């Protein structure tokens, strides 16, 4: 260590974890269906977080590593689902629960669905940003002298 940075803790370049996320990820539980029209091949997954380019989900079993899969993403019960082509980027088994965590990368969606997704993420992020936790005094029920 040189004199100029004596006393500073410097992390060696080799141990730094590279930042893999390029976009904001919204932590939101959503429902999705993976698979095409054949009901027997459809798989329901639970979305954990989502960005404009992909999502992380959980499922009880490993899902097929197909190149492109149809993914229906439900943003609300009042609107039709987004229709997205996605591929499995990674999968790992969660040791404690035995479930699988799966990363999907979006490969194609209509401009309209892409805009709906972006608007949804922006709206939900703003809603989360606006929430504040008031810890001033939870025991105050009225005026005290």
N, C-alpha and C positions, 0 to 999 in steps of 0.2 A: 504494500500500500504506500503511495507517495505521501509527501508532507501535505499536499494541498487537500487531500481528502481524509486525513487522519481524523479519527473519531466518528466518521460517517460510516454507516453500515451500507455497503454496496453489494447488491446481489449479483453474482456472476451471470454473464449472459446465458450460459448453458442451462441454468436452472430456471430462467424466467419462463412462465407459461405463456405461450402465444395467445393473443385474443382472437378467438375463432368466430365470435359473433360480429357480423358487420352491420346488423340492424337491431333496432329496438325489439325486444321480445316482451309481449304482453303475457303476464301470468294469469291465465283465465281458464277455468274448466269448461270445456265445450264437448258436444257429442259429434261424432263423425261416423260415416259408414264407408268402409273400404271394399271395393269390388264392383263388378258390373251388374248387369241385369239379372243374372242367375241368382236367385235367392239363396241357394245352397252354398254359394261361394262368397257371400257377403259377410263381412266381419265388422262388428261394432267396436270402435275404439274410443277412449276417453282422452281428449286433448288436454295437455297440461299447460303448455304455453305456445304462442304463435307469433310469427313475424310475417312480413310480406313475402318472404322466400321459402318458408317452411314451418314445420311444427314439431313438437315433441308430444308423444302420446304414450299411453299404457294399454296393455292387453294381457289376457291370461296366458296366451301362447305366442310363440314366434309367428310372425306373419310372413307370407311368401315374399322373397326378394325378387319380385318381377321388375323389369326395367321401368315400365310406366303402368300405373294403376289408377283406376277411377276412384276419386275420393269425394264424397259429399260431406261438406262441412256445414253444420247447423249453427248459425250465429244467433238465431232466436226462433221461437215457435211461431212467430207471425210472418216470417218470410221463407221463401223456398231456399234450400241449401245452396251453397256455392258448389259449382261443378269444377273440380280441379284434377289435373293429371299430376301425379306425384310418384316419386320413386323412394324406396327405402334407402336412406343414407347410412344408417347404422342401427344395430339392435344390441341390447344387453339384458341379461337376466338379472333381476333384483334379488339378491341372496335372501333377504329377510322374508319377502312375500312370495317369491317364486314367480312373480309376474314379470313381464318384459317391458322395458322402456324402449321406444322406437323413435328414431329421428327420420322425418320425411322431408325431402326437398321437393318443392313445387317445380314442375317442368313446363306446365302450360295451363292457362285459364283465360277466359274471355276478358276483354278490357273492362266490361261492365262488372264482372265478379272481382277483378283485381281492384277496381275502384271501391266496391262495396267492402272488401276486406280492409283496404287502407282506411276508409272512413270509420269502420268499426274499431280498428286498433287505435286510431287517433281519439275517438270519442271515449273509449274505455280507459285509455291512458290518462286523459284529461280528468275523467271522473275519479280515478284513483288518486291523481295529483291533488285534487280539491279536498280530499278527505283529511281531516285533522283530528287528532286525538286530544281531547281536553282533559288534562290531568290536574287542573287547578285545585279542585277540592270536591271529590265525589261525595263527601259527607255533609256538604252544605245543603240544607233543605229550606232554609229561610234566612231571614236577617238575624245575625247574632251580634250581641254587643260586646 
